[in-house]
């Protein structure tokens, strides 16, 4: 059986109704508390973030500007 696709007007109407319903309800204390928190809370990084930074640091090659320019010039020849 073939499923009918909904047209853009129906989708827009459904979205509008959903947003109206959400705006009419009280968000609750937990949601308000969550929205009041700062975007980037100060504190320690998570284990995964520290691991990612450490891994990316190992991937980066540190060299002087002169050495980098020489290497680039040799590659052009």
PyMOL Python script that loads the backbone (N, CA, C, O; Angstrom):
from pymol import cmd

cmd.read_pdbstr("""\
ATOM      1  N   UNK A   1       0.842  -1.178   0.000  1.00  0.00           N
ATOM      2  CA  UNK A   1       0.000   0.000   0.000  1.00  0.00           C
ATOM      3  C   UNK A   1       0.884   1.237   0.000  1.00  0.00           C
ATOM      4  O   UNK A   1       1.845   1.322   0.765  1.00  0.00           O
ATOM      5  N   UNK A   2       0.562   2.175  -0.843  1.00  0.00           N
ATOM      6  CA  UNK A   2       1.373   3.369  -0.985  1.00  0.00           C
ATOM      7  C   UNK A   2       0.957   4.426   0.045  1.00  0.00           C
ATOM      8  O   UNK A   2      -0.229   4.696   0.234  1.00  0.00           O
ATOM      9  N   UNK A   3       1.925   4.995   0.682  1.00  0.00           N
ATOM     10  CA  UNK A   3       1.655   6.017   1.681  1.00  0.00           C
ATOM     11  C   UNK A   3       1.588   7.388   1.014  1.00  0.00           C
ATOM     12  O   UNK A   3       2.456   7.745   0.218  1.00  0.00           O
ATOM     13  N   UNK A   4       0.565   8.137   1.343  1.00  0.00           N
ATOM     14  CA  UNK A   4       0.426   9.460   0.752  1.00  0.00           C
ATOM     15  C   UNK A   4       1.324  10.450   1.466  1.00  0.00           C
ATOM     16  O   UNK A   4       1.445  10.431   2.691  1.00  0.00           O
ATOM     17  N   UNK A   5       1.949  11.309   0.687  1.00  0.00           N
ATOM     18  CA  UNK A   5       2.782  12.359   1.276  1.00  0.00           C
ATOM     19  C   UNK A   5       1.893  13.530   1.657  1.00  0.00           C
ATOM     20  O   UNK A   5       0.888  13.807   1.002  1.00  0.00           O
ATOM     21  N   UNK A   6       2.273  14.199   2.705  1.00  0.00           N
ATOM     22  CA  UNK A   6       1.525  15.377   3.146  1.00  0.00           C
ATOM     23  C   UNK A   6       2.082  16.592   2.431  1.00  0.00           C
ATOM     24  O   UNK A   6       3.296  16.730   2.276  1.00  0.00           O
ATOM     25  N   UNK A   7       1.211  17.453   2.006  1.00  0.00           N
ATOM     26  CA  UNK A   7       1.672  18.637   1.291  1.00  0.00           C
ATOM     27  C   UNK A   7       2.211  19.682   2.267  1.00  0.00           C
ATOM     28  O   UNK A   7       2.017  19.582   3.478  1.00  0.00           O
ATOM     29  N   UNK A   8       2.882  20.675   1.718  1.00  0.00           N
ATOM     30  CA  UNK A   8       3.563  21.669   2.561  1.00  0.00           C
ATOM     31  C   UNK A   8       2.591  22.506   3.375  1.00  0.00           C
ATOM     32  O   UNK A   8       2.939  22.974   4.459  1.00  0.00           O
ATOM     33  N   UNK A   9       1.376  22.704   2.870  1.00  0.00           N
ATOM     34  CA  UNK A   9       0.395  23.505   3.608  1.00  0.00           C
ATOM     35  C   UNK A   9      -0.074  22.767   4.861  1.00  0.00           C
ATOM     36  O   UNK A   9      -0.258  23.376   5.915  1.00  0.00           O
ATOM     37  N   UNK A  10      -0.262  21.472   4.741  1.00  0.00           N
ATOM     38  CA  UNK A  10      -0.665  20.673   5.898  1.00  0.00           C
ATOM     39  C   UNK A  10       0.452  20.638   6.926  1.00  0.00           C
ATOM     40  O   UNK A  10       0.195  20.758   8.124  1.00  0.00           O
ATOM     41  N   UNK A  11       1.678  20.476   6.475  1.00  0.00           N
ATOM     42  CA  UNK A  11       2.820  20.461   7.393  1.00  0.00           C
ATOM     43  C   UNK A  11       2.952  21.783   8.123  1.00  0.00           C
ATOM     44  O   UNK A  11       3.197  21.811   9.329  1.00  0.00           O
ATOM     45  N   UNK A  12       2.790  22.882   7.394  1.00  0.00           N
ATOM     46  CA  UNK A  12       2.894  24.202   8.016  1.00  0.00           C
ATOM     47  C   UNK A  12       1.799  24.399   9.066  1.00  0.00           C
ATOM     48  O   UNK A  12       2.052  24.927  10.149  1.00  0.00           O
ATOM     49  N   UNK A  13       0.588  23.970   8.735  1.00  0.00           N
ATOM     50  CA  UNK A  13      -0.529  24.083   9.669  1.00  0.00           C
ATOM     51  C   UNK A  13      -0.274  23.253  10.930  1.00  0.00           C
ATOM     52  O   UNK A  13      -0.530  23.715  12.042  1.00  0.00           O
ATOM     53  N   UNK A  14       0.228  22.039  10.755  1.00  0.00           N
ATOM     54  CA  UNK A  14       0.529  21.181  11.903  1.00  0.00           C
ATOM     55  C   UNK A  14       1.605  21.789  12.788  1.00  0.00           C
ATOM     56  O   UNK A  14       1.500  21.759  14.015  1.00  0.00           O
ATOM     57  N   UNK A  15       2.647  22.346  12.161  1.00  0.00           N
ATOM     58  CA  UNK A  15       3.716  22.990  12.933  1.00  0.00           C
ATOM     59  C   UNK A  15       3.167  24.165  13.731  1.00  0.00           C
ATOM     60  O   UNK A  15       3.488  24.335  14.907  1.00  0.00           O
ATOM     61  N   UNK A  16       2.338  24.969  13.081  1.00  0.00           N
ATOM     62  CA  UNK A  16       1.761  26.145  13.744  1.00  0.00           C
ATOM     63  C   UNK A  16       0.918  25.713  14.934  1.00  0.00           C
ATOM     64  O   UNK A  16       1.013  26.304  16.010  1.00  0.00           O
ATOM     65  N   UNK A  17       0.094  24.689  14.750  1.00  0.00           N
ATOM     66  CA  UNK A  17      -0.743  24.188  15.845  1.00  0.00           C
ATOM     67  C   UNK A  17       0.104  23.647  16.982  1.00  0.00           C
ATOM     68  O   UNK A  17      -0.228  23.839  18.151  1.00  0.00           O
ATOM     69  N   UNK A  18       1.198  22.971  16.646  1.00  0.00           N
ATOM     70  CA  UNK A  18       2.079  22.410  17.669  1.00  0.00           C
ATOM     71  C   UNK A  18       2.727  23.527  18.482  1.00  0.00           C
ATOM     72  O   UNK A  18       2.796  23.442  19.708  1.00  0.00           O
ATOM     73  N   UNK A  19       3.201  24.569  17.811  1.00  0.00           N
ATOM     74  CA  UNK A  19       3.821  25.682  18.532  1.00  0.00           C
ATOM     75  C   UNK A  19       2.822  26.424  19.396  1.00  0.00           C
ATOM     76  O   UNK A  19       3.162  26.876  20.489  1.00  0.00           O
ATOM     77  N   UNK A  20       1.577  26.557  18.912  1.00  0.00           N
ATOM     78  CA  UNK A  20       0.537  27.192  19.721  1.00  0.00           C
ATOM     79  C   UNK A  20       0.263  26.381  20.976  1.00  0.00           C
ATOM     80  O   UNK A  20       0.087  26.933  22.062  1.00  0.00           O
ATOM     81  N   UNK A  21       0.228  25.066  20.814  1.00  0.00           N
ATOM     82  CA  UNK A  21      -0.007  24.200  21.965  1.00  0.00           C
ATOM     83  C   UNK A  21       1.139  24.301  22.969  1.00  0.00           C
ATOM     84  O   UNK A  21       0.907  24.358  24.176  1.00  0.00           O
ATOM     85  N   UNK A  22       2.382  24.322  22.466  1.00  0.00           N
ATOM     86  CA  UNK A  22       3.537  24.425  23.356  1.00  0.00           C
ATOM     87  C   UNK A  22       3.563  25.758  24.088  1.00  0.00           C
ATOM     88  O   UNK A  22       3.925  25.811  25.264  1.00  0.00           O
ATOM     89  N   UNK A  23       3.184  26.833  23.408  1.00  0.00           N
ATOM     90  CA  UNK A  23       3.227  28.152  24.040  1.00  0.00           C
ATOM     91  C   UNK A  23       2.128  28.322  25.070  1.00  0.00           C
ATOM     92  O   UNK A  23       2.259  29.145  25.976  1.00  0.00           O
ATOM     93  N   UNK A  24       1.044  27.562  24.950  1.00  0.00           N
ATOM     94  CA  UNK A  24      -0.054  27.706  25.908  1.00  0.00           C
ATOM     95  C   UNK A  24       0.207  26.937  27.206  1.00  0.00           C
ATOM     96  O   UNK A  24      -0.416  27.223  28.229  1.00  0.00           O
ATOM     97  N   UNK A  25       1.117  25.972  27.174  1.00  0.00           N
ATOM     98  CA  UNK A  25       1.400  25.174  28.371  1.00  0.00           C
ATOM     99  C   UNK A  25       2.496  25.805  29.213  1.00  0.00           C
ATOM    100  O   UNK A  25       3.368  26.505  28.698  1.00  0.00           O
ATOM    101  N   UNK A  26       2.441  25.551  30.508  1.00  0.00           N
ATOM    102  CA  UNK A  26       3.483  26.003  31.433  1.00  0.00           C
ATOM    103  C   UNK A  26       4.682  25.078  31.291  1.00  0.00           C
ATOM    104  O   UNK A  26       4.516  23.860  31.365  1.00  0.00           O
ATOM    105  N   UNK A  27       5.908  25.620  31.086  1.00  0.00           N
ATOM    106  CA  UNK A  27       7.059  24.751  30.840  1.00  0.00           C
ATOM    107  C   UNK A  27       7.499  23.917  32.036  1.00  0.00           C
ATOM    108  O   UNK A  27       8.123  22.872  31.855  1.00  0.00           O
ATOM    109  N   UNK A  28       7.193  24.346  33.236  1.00  0.00           N
ATOM    110  CA  UNK A  28       7.609  23.565  34.394  1.00  0.00           C
ATOM    111  C   UNK A  28       8.897  24.123  34.996  1.00  0.00           C
ATOM    112  O   UNK A  28       9.664  24.820  34.332  1.00  0.00           O
ATOM    113  N   UNK A  29       9.111  23.803  36.249  1.00  0.00           N
ATOM    114  CA  UNK A  29      10.255  24.351  36.988  1.00  0.00           C
ATOM    115  C   UNK A  29      11.593  23.840  36.459  1.00  0.00           C
ATOM    116  O   UNK A  29      12.545  24.613  36.348  1.00  0.00           O
ATOM    117  N   UNK A  30      11.680  22.561  36.134  1.00  0.00           N
ATOM    118  CA  UNK A  30      12.950  22.004  35.636  1.00  0.00           C
ATOM    119  C   UNK A  30      13.352  22.661  34.322  1.00  0.00           C
ATOM    120  O   UNK A  30      14.525  22.972  34.117  1.00  0.00           O
ATOM    121  N   UNK A  31      12.394  22.873  33.441  1.00  0.00           N
ATOM    122  CA  UNK A  31      12.696  23.507  32.151  1.00  0.00           C
ATOM    123  C   UNK A  31      13.154  24.946  32.360  1.00  0.00           C
ATOM    124  O   UNK A  31      14.090  25.397  31.699  1.00  0.00           O
ATOM    125  N   UNK A  32      12.515  25.661  33.258  1.00  0.00           N
ATOM    126  CA  UNK A  32      12.932  27.047  33.546  1.00  0.00           C
ATOM    127  C   UNK A  32      14.346  27.083  34.105  1.00  0.00           C
ATOM    128  O   UNK A  32      15.152  27.933  33.727  1.00  0.00           O
ATOM    129  N   UNK A  33      14.639  26.156  35.005  1.00  0.00           N
ATOM    130  CA  UNK A  33      15.980  26.094  35.593  1.00  0.00           C
ATOM    131  C   UNK A  33      17.020  25.789  34.518  1.00  0.00           C
ATOM    132  O   UNK A  33      18.101  26.378  34.512  1.00  0.00           O
ATOM    133  N   UNK A  34      16.700  24.883  33.624  1.00  0.00           N
ATOM    134  CA  UNK A  34      17.621  24.515  32.557  1.00  0.00           C
ATOM    135  C   UNK A  34      17.881  25.702  31.638  1.00  0.00           C
ATOM    136  O   UNK A  34      19.011  25.882  31.184  1.00  0.00           O
ATOM    137  N   UNK A  35      16.880  26.507  31.354  1.00  0.00           N
ATOM    138  CA  UNK A  35      17.041  27.656  30.466  1.00  0.00           C
ATOM    139  C   UNK A  35      17.812  28.797  31.134  1.00  0.00           C
ATOM    140  O   UNK A  35      18.379  29.643  30.442  1.00  0.00           O
ATOM    141  N   UNK A  36      17.839  28.832  32.444  1.00  0.00           N
ATOM    142  CA  UNK A  36      18.556  29.905  33.158  1.00  0.00           C
ATOM    143  C   UNK A  36      20.059  29.659  33.253  1.00  0.00           C
ATOM    144  O   UNK A  36      20.819  30.582  33.550  1.00  0.00           O
ATOM    145  N   UNK A  37      20.486  28.449  33.009  1.00  0.00           N
ATOM    146  CA  UNK A  37      21.909  28.146  33.161  1.00  0.00           C
ATOM    147  C   UNK A  37      22.714  28.821  32.057  1.00  0.00           C
ATOM    148  O   UNK A  37      22.178  29.074  30.978  1.00  0.00           O
ATOM    149  N   UNK A  38      23.999  29.119  32.304  1.00  0.00           N
ATOM    150  CA  UNK A  38      24.827  29.741  31.269  1.00  0.00           C
ATOM    151  C   UNK A  38      25.102  28.762  30.127  1.00  0.00           C
ATOM    152  O   UNK A  38      25.084  27.545  30.313  1.00  0.00           O
ATOM    153  N   UNK A  39      25.351  29.312  28.964  1.00  0.00           N
ATOM    154  CA  UNK A  39      25.569  28.473  27.788  1.00  0.00           C
ATOM    155  C   UNK A  39      26.803  27.587  27.958  1.00  0.00           C
ATOM    156  O   UNK A  39      26.756  26.389  27.680  1.00  0.00           O
ATOM    157  N   UNK A  40      27.889  28.174  28.410  1.00  0.00           N
ATOM    158  CA  UNK A  40      29.119  27.422  28.632  1.00  0.00           C
ATOM    159  C   UNK A  40      29.466  27.534  30.097  1.00  0.00           C
ATOM    160  O   UNK A  40      30.137  28.475  30.521  1.00  0.00           O
ATOM    161  N   UNK A  41      29.010  26.582  30.854  1.00  0.00           N
ATOM    162  CA  UNK A  41      29.226  26.614  32.290  1.00  0.00           C
ATOM    163  C   UNK A  41      30.712  26.432  32.592  1.00  0.00           C
ATOM    164  O   UNK A  41      31.354  25.536  32.045  1.00  0.00           O
ATOM    165  N   UNK A  42      31.257  27.281  33.460  1.00  0.00           N
ATOM    166  CA  UNK A  42      32.672  27.111  33.818  1.00  0.00           C
ATOM    167  C   UNK A  42      32.848  25.837  34.632  1.00  0.00           C
ATOM    168  O   UNK A  42      31.952  25.421  35.367  1.00  0.00           O
ATOM    169  N   UNK A  43      33.986  25.243  34.491  1.00  0.00           N
ATOM    170  CA  UNK A  43      34.262  24.022  35.242  1.00  0.00           C
ATOM    171  C   UNK A  43      35.153  23.112  34.453  1.00  0.00           C
ATOM    172  O   UNK A  43      35.680  23.484  33.405  1.00  0.00           O
ATOM    173  N   UNK A  44      35.316  21.927  34.958  1.00  0.00           N
ATOM    174  CA  UNK A  44      36.196  20.967  34.308  1.00  0.00           C
ATOM    175  C   UNK A  44      35.552  20.416  33.044  1.00  0.00           C
ATOM    176  O   UNK A  44      34.329  20.320  32.939  1.00  0.00           O
ATOM    177  N   UNK A  45      36.398  20.060  32.094  1.00  0.00           N
ATOM    178  CA  UNK A  45      35.918  19.421  30.876  1.00  0.00           C
ATOM    179  C   UNK A  45      35.615  17.958  31.158  1.00  0.00           C
ATOM    180  O   UNK A  45      36.184  17.370  32.077  1.00  0.00           O
ATOM    181  N   UNK A  46      34.744  17.383  30.390  1.00  0.00           N
ATOM    182  CA  UNK A  46      34.427  15.969  30.553  1.00  0.00           C
ATOM    183  C   UNK A  46      35.616  15.123  30.098  1.00  0.00           C
ATOM    184  O   UNK A  46      36.534  15.614  29.441  1.00  0.00           O
ATOM    185  N   UNK A  47      35.576  13.872  30.453  1.00  0.00           N
ATOM    186  CA  UNK A  47      36.651  12.945  30.072  1.00  0.00           C
ATOM    187  C   UNK A  47      36.781  12.886  28.559  1.00  0.00           C
ATOM    188  O   UNK A  47      37.893  12.905  28.030  1.00  0.00           O
ATOM    189  N   UNK A  48      35.641  12.813  27.850  1.00  0.00           N
ATOM    190  CA  UNK A  48      35.677  12.706  26.394  1.00  0.00           C
ATOM    191  C   UNK A  48      36.270  13.961  25.765  1.00  0.00           C
ATOM    192  O   UNK A  48      37.031  13.868  24.801  1.00  0.00           O
ATOM    193  N   UNK A  49      35.930  15.141  26.300  1.00  0.00           N
ATOM    194  CA  UNK A  49      36.470  16.385  25.747  1.00  0.00           C
ATOM    195  C   UNK A  49      37.979  16.450  25.950  1.00  0.00           C
ATOM    196  O   UNK A  49      38.714  16.820  25.034  1.00  0.00           O
ATOM    197  N   UNK A  50      38.445  16.091  27.148  1.00  0.00           N
ATOM    198  CA  UNK A  50      39.890  16.088  27.402  1.00  0.00           C
ATOM    199  C   UNK A  50      40.605  15.107  26.478  1.00  0.00           C
ATOM    200  O   UNK A  50      41.676  15.410  25.952  1.00  0.00           O
ATOM    201  N   UNK A  51      40.009  13.927  26.281  1.00  0.00           N
ATOM    202  CA  UNK A  51      40.612  12.912  25.425  1.00  0.00           C
ATOM    203  C   UNK A  51      40.685  13.387  23.975  1.00  0.00           C
ATOM    204  O   UNK A  51      41.688  13.164  23.296  1.00  0.00           O
ATOM    205  N   UNK A  52      39.618  14.044  23.499  1.00  0.00           N
ATOM    206  CA  UNK A  52      39.600  14.548  22.131  1.00  0.00           C
ATOM    207  C   UNK A  52      40.667  15.611  21.930  1.00  0.00           C
ATOM    208  O   UNK A  52      41.375  15.584  20.923  1.00  0.00           O
ATOM    209  N   UNK A  53      40.799  16.543  22.859  1.00  0.00           N
ATOM    210  CA  UNK A  53      41.797  17.605  22.757  1.00  0.00           C
ATOM    211  C   UNK A  53      43.204  17.017  22.765  1.00  0.00           C
ATOM    212  O   UNK A  53      44.069  17.446  22.002  1.00  0.00           O
ATOM    213  N   UNK A  54      43.425  16.038  23.629  1.00  0.00           N
ATOM    214  CA  UNK A  54      44.736  15.394  23.700  1.00  0.00           C
ATOM    215  C   UNK A  54      45.063  14.689  22.378  1.00  0.00           C
ATOM    216  O   UNK A  54      46.185  14.775  21.879  1.00  0.00           O
ATOM    217  N   UNK A  55      44.077  13.998  21.825  1.00  0.00           N
ATOM    218  CA  UNK A  55      44.272  13.277  20.565  1.00  0.00           C
ATOM    219  C   UNK A  55      44.554  14.245  19.418  1.00  0.00           C
ATOM    220  O   UNK A  55      45.434  13.991  18.595  1.00  0.00           O
ATOM    221  N   UNK A  56      43.815  15.353  19.357  1.00  0.00           N
ATOM    222  CA  UNK A  56      44.033  16.338  18.300  1.00  0.00           C
ATOM    223  C   UNK A  56      45.388  17.010  18.452  1.00  0.00           C
ATOM    224  O   UNK A  56      46.036  17.341  17.459  1.00  0.00           O
ATOM    225  N   UNK A  57      45.810  17.209  19.673  1.00  0.00           N
ATOM    226  CA  UNK A  57      47.119  17.798  19.917  1.00  0.00           C
ATOM    227  C   UNK A  57      48.239  16.915  19.402  1.00  0.00           C
ATOM    228  O   UNK A  57      49.244  17.408  18.890  1.00  0.00           O
ATOM    229  N   UNK A  58      48.061  15.588  19.540  1.00  0.00           N
ATOM    230  CA  UNK A  58      49.075  14.672  19.024  1.00  0.00           C
ATOM    231  C   UNK A  58      49.110  14.685  17.500  1.00  0.00           C
ATOM    232  O   UNK A  58      50.165  14.468  16.903  1.00  0.00           O
ATOM    233  N   UNK A  59      47.972  14.935  16.871  1.00  0.00           N
ATOM    234  CA  UNK A  59      47.906  14.946  15.412  1.00  0.00           C
ATOM    235  C   UNK A  59      48.579  16.179  14.819  1.00  0.00           C
ATOM    236  O   UNK A  59      49.103  16.137  13.706  1.00  0.00           O
ATOM    237  N   UNK A  60      48.560  17.266  15.565  1.00  0.00           N
ATOM    238  CA  UNK A  60      49.132  18.509  15.043  1.00  0.00           C
ATOM    239  C   UNK A  60      50.655  18.424  15.042  1.00  0.00           C
ATOM    240  O   UNK A  60      51.262  17.910  15.982  1.00  0.00           O
ATOM    241  N   UNK A  61      51.246  18.924  13.999  1.00  0.00           N
ATOM    242  CA  UNK A  61      52.695  18.921  13.910  1.00  0.00           C
ATOM    243  C   UNK A  61      53.178  20.334  14.222  1.00  0.00           C
ATOM    244  O   UNK A  61      52.762  21.290  13.568  1.00  0.00           O
ATOM    245  N   UNK A  62      54.030  20.467  15.190  1.00  0.00           N
ATOM    246  CA  UNK A  62      54.550  21.785  15.566  1.00  0.00           C
ATOM    247  C   UNK A  62      55.929  21.970  14.934  1.00  0.00           C
ATOM    248  O   UNK A  62      56.837  21.169  15.157  1.00  0.00           O
ATOM    249  N   UNK A  63      56.072  23.018  14.156  1.00  0.00           N
ATOM    250  CA  UNK A  63      57.365  23.321  13.553  1.00  0.00           C
ATOM    251  C   UNK A  63      57.499  24.831  13.404  1.00  0.00           C
ATOM    252  O   UNK A  63      56.513  25.565  13.473  1.00  0.00           O
ATOM    253  N   UNK A  64      58.736  25.283  13.199  1.00  0.00           N
ATOM    254  CA  UNK A  64      58.971  26.716  13.070  1.00  0.00           C
ATOM    255  C   UNK A  64      58.440  27.210  11.720  1.00  0.00           C
ATOM    256  O   UNK A  64      58.216  26.424  10.799  1.00  0.00           O
ATOM    257  N   UNK A  65      58.248  28.509  11.625  1.00  0.00           N
ATOM    258  CA  UNK A  65      57.737  29.117  10.406  1.00  0.00           C
ATOM    259  C   UNK A  65      58.719  28.918   9.256  1.00  0.00           C
ATOM    260  O   UNK A  65      58.312  28.612   8.136  1.00  0.00           O
ATOM    261  N   UNK A  66      60.014  29.091   9.531  1.00  0.00           N
ATOM    262  CA  UNK A  66      61.030  28.916   8.488  1.00  0.00           C
ATOM    263  C   UNK A  66      60.988  27.500   7.907  1.00  0.00           C
ATOM    264  O   UNK A  66      61.034  27.307   6.692  1.00  0.00           O
ATOM    265  N   UNK A  67      60.901  26.532   8.795  1.00  0.00           N
ATOM    266  CA  UNK A  67      60.879  25.139   8.349  1.00  0.00           C
ATOM    267  C   UNK A  67      59.618  24.861   7.525  1.00  0.00           C
ATOM    268  O   UNK A  67      59.676  24.148   6.523  1.00  0.00           O
ATOM    269  N   UNK A  68      58.490  25.416   7.941  1.00  0.00           N
ATOM    270  CA  UNK A  68      57.237  25.234   7.215  1.00  0.00           C
ATOM    271  C   UNK A  68      57.334  25.829   5.807  1.00  0.00           C
ATOM    272  O   UNK A  68      56.928  25.194   4.834  1.00  0.00           O
ATOM    273  N   UNK A  69      57.873  27.055   5.701  1.00  0.00           N
ATOM    274  CA  UNK A  69      57.999  27.717   4.399  1.00  0.00           C
ATOM    275  C   UNK A  69      58.924  26.931   3.490  1.00  0.00           C
ATOM    276  O   UNK A  69      58.628  26.746   2.310  1.00  0.00           O
ATOM    277  N   UNK A  70      60.068  26.458   4.043  1.00  0.00           N
ATOM    278  CA  UNK A  70      60.995  25.653   3.245  1.00  0.00           C
ATOM    279  C   UNK A  70      60.317  24.390   2.721  1.00  0.00           C
ATOM    280  O   UNK A  70      60.500  24.015   1.562  1.00  0.00           O
ATOM    281  N   UNK A  71      59.541  23.742   3.572  1.00  0.00           N
ATOM    282  CA  UNK A  71      58.865  22.509   3.172  1.00  0.00           C
ATOM    283  C   UNK A  71      57.833  22.798   2.077  1.00  0.00           C
ATOM    284  O   UNK A  71      57.665  21.997   1.157  1.00  0.00           O
ATOM    285  N   UNK A  72      57.149  23.929   2.172  1.00  0.00           N
ATOM    286  CA  UNK A  72      56.165  24.298   1.162  1.00  0.00           C
ATOM    287  C   UNK A  72      56.830  24.605  -0.171  1.00  0.00           C
ATOM    288  O   UNK A  72      56.323  24.235  -1.230  1.00  0.00           O
ATOM    289  N   UNK A  73      57.976  25.289  -0.110  1.00  0.00           N
ATOM    290  CA  UNK A  73      58.691  25.633  -1.329  1.00  0.00           C
ATOM    291  C   UNK A  73      59.225  24.387  -2.024  1.00  0.00           C
ATOM    292  O   UNK A  73      59.202  24.305  -3.252  1.00  0.00           O
ATOM    293  N   UNK A  74      59.699  23.429  -1.258  1.00  0.00           N
ATOM    294  CA  UNK A  74      60.200  22.186  -1.842  1.00  0.00           C
ATOM    295  C   UNK A  74      59.078  21.399  -2.513  1.00  0.00           C
ATOM    296  O   UNK A  74      59.313  20.712  -3.506  1.00  0.00           O
ATOM    297  N   UNK A  75      57.893  21.492  -1.993  1.00  0.00           N
ATOM    298  CA  UNK A  75      56.759  20.767  -2.560  1.00  0.00           C
ATOM    299  C   UNK A  75      56.283  21.358  -3.876  1.00  0.00           C
ATOM    300  O   UNK A  75      55.658  20.656  -4.672  1.00  0.00           O
ATOM    301  N   UNK A  76      56.559  22.615  -4.121  1.00  0.00           N
ATOM    302  CA  UNK A  76      56.105  23.281  -5.357  1.00  0.00           C
ATOM    303  C   UNK A  76      56.982  22.936  -6.550  1.00  0.00           C
ATOM    304  O   UNK A  76      56.541  23.041  -7.694  1.00  0.00           O
ATOM    305  N   UNK A  77      58.203  22.532  -6.298  1.00  0.00           N
ATOM    306  CA  UNK A  77      59.137  22.274  -7.409  1.00  0.00           C
ATOM    307  C   UNK A  77      58.840  21.000  -8.127  1.00  0.00           C
ATOM    308  O   UNK A  77      59.538  20.653  -9.080  1.00  0.00           O
TER     309      UNK A  77
END
""", "prot")
cmd.dss("prot")
cmd.show_as("cartoon", "prot")
cmd.util.cbc("prot")
cmd.orient("prot")
